[in-house]
């Protein structure tokens, strides 16, 4: 487990519930996981029951995003596995550039997190301070930021996320919002839509689609979800 989220009551009448991430950040994979857990019966208490429909829609809220999010959860006919696709928040700003330390880069700013895509660098912790300083000089908040190291030859991405509120620096096995940032930056560079782009990550593959028409209109993130453990945690 890499991140922690807390279940809360939603303040939007149509939303099933709200997930508050430990650092108040936005998290794409947590969004998909939360939607899957709700669809499989998590809010009903006790053991998960699964669902009988081929597709179940879930409306929910999450920290780092002011509006509700909609997910489509596809049945894999199991109490503990499904495929979850979420309509992701759109980027507030996308910048592309090049400098001596980072080479080619893209900055994708969201309401709850800033991602920097490095297009030609091998993943290394030395870039954390370099990116943090660079973002601050560009006027961006660094309370929560990610660095996505992407290799276009293999479609592999190594994600790193820094959340200052909890003093965390995590080389994540998978990053949903970073995947969306990568595809959004690519669509913006190409000025074209992207359909079901596969992004390989240490923890598995995610798929992302971007609708582009004189700008990004919609982004969808999908992948399989498996509930691996359910229980009670006692915290001393």
N, C-alpha and C positions, 0 to 999 in steps of 0.2 A: 504494500500500500504506500502510495507516494503523497497523497493529499487527503485532507479531512474536510468534510462538509457537515453542516448542522441542519437538521430538518426544522423548518419553521412554518407557521401558518401564513398563507398567502394574503396579501392585502388587495389583490385584484380578484373580484368576485368570480370570474370565470376560471381562474387558475386552481389547480388541484392542491398545490403546496409550493413552498419556497425552499431553496437550498442556499444556505449562507456558507461560503467557503471560509476556511479558518483565517486567511489573511484579507478577506473581503474582496478577493480578486474574482475575475470571471474565468471559468474553466469549461472548455468545450467537451472534453471527455466526461467530466462530472455531469454536465448537462445531459449527455446521452445516457449515462449510467442511471441518473436520477429518473429520467423518463422511463427507462426500461424497468426499474424497480417499481415505479408506480403502476405501470401497465401489468406487471406480473403479480400485483396484489399487495405490494409493500405497505400501503397505507391502511390496509384492512387488518393488520396485526397477525401475529402467528406465522405459520409457514406460508411461503409463497404458493399461489394456486395456479398461476398461469392464466391464460385467457383463451376463449374459444374462437374469437374472430381471426381472420387472416391478417388483418391490420387493425391496430388500435391507435387512436390519436390522443395525445396528452398535451395539455396546456399547463405550463408551470412558470415559476420565476426563479431567478438565480442572482446572487450578488454580482456586482460589476456590470449589471445591465438593468436599465430602468423599466423596460417593457417586459411583457410576457414572451415566452418562446413556445413554439409549437413543434412537437415531435410526432413522427409516425413510427410506431413500433411494429415490426413484422414478426409474426409467430413462427417459431421453429419447433413448435409442438413439444415444448419442454417447460418445466416449472422454473428453470434456472438459466435458460439461454434464449436469445432473440437477436434481431437486428434492429438497431435504432438509428433513425435519420432525423436530424434536427435542422430547422431553418435558423441559421446562425445570424448573429448581428452583423451589420455591414460595417466596413471600416470607415472611420471618420476622415482619415487622411492616408495617402500613400505617396511616399517619396522614393526616388531612385537616385543613385549617385555612385561615386567612386572616390576613394582616397588611398593614401599610401599604406595606412595600417590595415584597413578592412578590405581593400580592393573593391570589387563590385558589391554593392549592398542595396537593399530596399528596406525602408521603414514603413510598417503598417500599424497605424494607431487605432485602437478601439477604446470604448468607454472605460473598460476595466483592466486593460493591459496593452502594452506596447511591444511589438515584435520587430526584431531586426533580422532580416534574411541575409545570410552571407553565402554568396553564390559560388565561391571558389576557394573557401578556406577549410582546412581539416579541423575538426572539432578539438578545441583546446581551451583550458580554463583561463589562459592568459588574455583571451578576448573579452572576458567579463568586465574588467575594469576599463578596458579600451572602449567598449560599447557604451558602458554607463557614462563615462566622461563625454563621449561623443553625443549621446542623446541629450544630456544636460546642456551642452553648448548649443544644441539645436532648439532648445526651449521645451523639450519633452519632460514629463514627469518620469522618474525612475523608481517610483514606489513599487511597481510591479512590471517587470519586463522580461522578455524572452529572447534568446538567440537561437535561430534555426540554421544549422549548418546543412546545406543541401548539395547533393551530388546529382546533377541532371543525367549523368551517364547511367546511373543505376537506379534512379528515382528514390534514393535513400536520404532520409533526413535524421539528423541527430539533434534532439531538442534539449535546451537548457532553460530553466525558468528561475528567476530571482524574485522573491517576495520579501520586501523589507519589513513589513509589519510583523512577520514571524521569524525574521532573520534566517530565511532559508535560501539555499542555492542547490537546486536539484537537477541532475542530469536525468531527465525523465525517460521512461520507456516509451512514452507516446504523448503527444501534445495535440489536442484537438484544435484549440484556437490558433496554435502555430501552423497547423496543417492548412487551416482556412486562410491564414495570413499569407502563406506561401502561394497558394493557388490564386488568391486575390491579386497579389503582386505580379504573378505571371500573366494573369488575364489583363491586368492594367498595362503591362509592358507590350503585350501582343495586341491589345485592343480587340479582344475576341473572347467568346465564351469558351468554357472548359467543361467537358462532360465526363463525369465519373473518373477523375484523375486518381490513380493509385499512388499513395505515398507510403513507402516502406520505412518502418521505424523499428527500433530494437524490440519493442513489445508486440509488434504485429503491424498489419496494414490498415490504413484508413483510406476512405474514398471521399472525394470532394468534387462538387459541381458548382460552377460559377456562371450565372447568366449575365452577360455583358451587352449593353446596348447604349452607346454613348455614356458609359459608366457602368459600375457594378449595380445590378438590380436585385439579385438574390443569390444566396450562397447556401448550399446544403452539404452537411457533413454526415457520413454514415459509416457503419462498421458493426461487426458482431459484438455482442455483450454477453458475458458469462458471469453469473453471480456465483462466486467461489466460496463464500463463507457468510454465515448469518449467526449472530450470537449477541452476547452482552459483554461489554468491556467494563472492567472495574478499574477506575483511575484513582491512584493513591495521591 
